[in-house]
Amino acid sequence: MNWMLTELRALGVAIAFLTRLPVPNSIHQLAPGDLQRATSWFPLVGALVGLITAALAVFLDTHLPFGVALLIALLVEARLTGAFHEDAVADAFDAFGGGFSRERVLEILKDSRIGSYGALALFGAFLLRFEATKELPSGVFYAAVVAAASMGRLSGMLLLAALPTIPERASLGRDLESLPRSRVVGALVATLPAFLWLAWLDRGAAMLAVLLCAMAVLVGARYVGRRIGGSTGDALGTLTYAVQLTTLIAVLWR
């Protein structure tokens, strides 16, 4: 019973951390280890966000052209998540694009302003996601959107497991350093429902998505590790968004 209550609280923390959905006030009062335990549920929360986005787009499609319906759904999703990952994309591209030394990259990461690299990356990433989602075959639309959102959140946890947080980013490091292997396994298990749904409809697309996503994690970990020697929240968020795009493109490729 205690284990179940602990995991229910972890799920609530994951919802509060990744979305703006209402949760009990006690969830916002984090205790030591809460965010670590919540990481196992990140892919499931991602799947929920993807399901809401897909359902809203399909519902609005009965009244509006699909492109307009999807754009509204993606904007609602950005509000639902607090544009968490979009903000990471802009910050990361500004920092890694404009910083030529480790110190300069970290300095830019602390700056909340968006520069030219960040603006271009944010616009390009959002437009690519919009177009890739719009072109999905109707038969796999729900499964692809949900799987992309779930696998994206998983990728962030895999990067965190492969590459420890850097000391300079104390807030993230304090909460998520030394991620237990059991939590990584839990995140993998939480991704299975979305992945199996996609695999049931298109096995080839699902396997291609896994292959491309694994490559994205490996390349991302190598690049970030070489540039700054560890992971940051912006790196995790950017990889999450990149893997979402990769999964959608894998489905289209098939």
N, C-alpha and C positions, 0 to 999 in steps of 0.2 A: 504493500500500500504506500509506504514512504517513497519507494522508487517511482511509482506511478505519479504521485503528487509532484515529485522533483522534476519528472519529465514534462508534466503538464505546465509547470512553471517555466521550464526551459522553452517549451513551444510558445508560451506567451511572450517571453523575452525576445524570441526570434521574430515574432510578429511585430512587436514594438520597435525592434531595431531596424527592420527592413521595410516597414510600412507605416502608414498613418492610421491604420485601423484601430478602433478603440479597444483598449484592454484595461483590466482593473488597475487602479492607481498603485497598488502594491507592486505590480510588475515593474514599474518605472524606478523603484527603489532597489537598485542592483546590489546583490550581495556578492562576495568573492566567489568566483567560479561560475556565476550565472551565465555570462556571455560565452564562456567556453562550452558549457553544456548546451547552450542554444544553437551552436554551430551545426549540430547534428540535424537540426530541423530547418536549416536555411533552404535546402533544395525543396522541401515540402511547401514552405511558405512561398518560394519562387513559383512553384507549380500553381498555387492558389492565385497568385497575381496574374500569371499567364492565362489561367482559366477565366478570370474576371475580364481581362482584356479581350480575349477571343469572344466570350459570350456577349460583351457589350458591342463589339464590332458587328457580330452577326445579327443582334437585335436591331441595331440602328440601320443595318443594311435593308431592312424591310421598309424603311421610310426614306432613306437617303442613298445616293450613289455610294458604292462600296468604298471608294477612295476617301470620300468625306467621312464616312462612318468609321473607317479604320483610323484616320487621323485624329478624330475626336477620342476614340478609344485609347490611342497611344498617349494623348495629352492627359486624359483622365488617369491613366496608369502612372504617368510622371507625377501627377499630384498625389496619387495614392502612395507612391514610394518616396515622396519628397525629392524627386529627381536625384536620388542617391547616386545611382551609377552614371547618369549623365554628367553630374558635377565632377565625378572622379575622372571621366574621360577628358573633360576640358582641362582639369588641373594637371593630369599626368602628361598630356601632350604638350602643354605649355612648359612644364618642368623638364621633361626629357628632350623636348625639341629645342628649347632655348638655353638649357644649362649644359655647359661643356665640362664641368667638374662636378664631383659628388657634392661639394659644399653648395655650389650654385643650384643644382637640382633640388636639394633639400630646402634651400632658401625660397625658391619659386613655389615649391609645394605649399609653403606656409602662407603664400599670398593668395587672397581670395579673389583677386581680380582675374578676368579672363583676357588673355592676349590673343594674337592672331593665330598661333598654332592651336590653341584651345578652341577658339571659335570655329575654325575650319574643321577640326576633328569632330566637334559636337554636331555641327550641321551635317557633315558627311556621314557620320555614324547613324544619326537619326533618320536621314533620308534613305540610306541604304537599308536600314531596318524596315522602314515604311514600305519601300519598294519590294523587298524580299518577302515580307509578310503578305503584301497585296497579291503577289503572284503565286502564292501557295495553292496547290490543288485543293478544291473544296473537300475532297474526301479525307484529307489528312490535316486540314486547317487547325482544328482544335488540338490534335495530338502534337503537331509540330510546334505550335506556339507554347503549349504547356511544357513540352520536353525542352525547348530552347531556354525557357525561363528557369526550369529546374536544373538543367545541366550547367547553365551559367553560374548559378549560386554554388554548385558543387565545385566548379573550377577554382573559385576563390579560396575555398577551404583546402583544395589540393595544393595551391600555390603557397598557402600559409604553412602547410605541413612540410613542403619541400624547402621553403625559404623562410627562416625566422624573421620576425619583425626587427627593425633597426632601433637602437636605443633612443635616437633623436625623436622618434615618433612615440613618445612615452604613453600617450593615452591608449593607443592601439596595443602597444607592446604589453602594457600592464594587464590588459584584459584578455589578450589572446596569445601571449607567448607560451611556448611549450605546449602546443595543442596536443592533447592525448590521442594516441592512435585509435582508441575506442570511438572517439568522436568523429574521426575521419571515416571509420567503418560505418558508423551511424549515418553520416551524410551520404555515403554510397548507397546504403539501404534505402534511405529516404528518396533517392533519385530513381529507384527501380520502377515504381508505378508509372511515372511519366515516360521513362525510356521504353518499358515493355508495351505501353499503349502505342507508341510510335512504331516499335518493332513489329507489333501485331499487324499494323496496317501496311508497313513498308520496311521489311527487314533490311534491305540493302541500304536505304536512307539512314536507318538507325545505326548500322554498323559504320557507315561512312562518317556519320556525325561523331561517333565515339573516337574514331581514328583522328579526325581533324581536331577535335577538342583536346585529345591527349597531346597532339603536336603543339597546339596553342599554349597549353600549360607548360610544356617543356621549353618551348622557345621563350615564353614570357618569363619563366623562372631564371633561365640563363641570362636573358638580357637585363632584367632588373637586378639580379645578383651581381652581374659584371659592372653595372653602372653605379649602384649605391650600396651593394653588399647586403641587402635584405629587403623585405617586403614592407609596403605601407598600405594604408587603407585605400589610397587612390590607385595603387597598382592592383589591388584586389578587385576594386570596382570596375576598373578598365578591362581587366581580363574577363570579368563576369559579362560585361557588355559584348566583348569580342567573341566570346564563346556562344552567346545568344545568336549573334550574327552568323557565326560559323555553322551552327546547327541549322538555321533557316536555309542557308546557302547549300548545305549538304542535301537537304530535302529537295530543293530546286534542281540541283545537279542531277539527281536521280530522275 
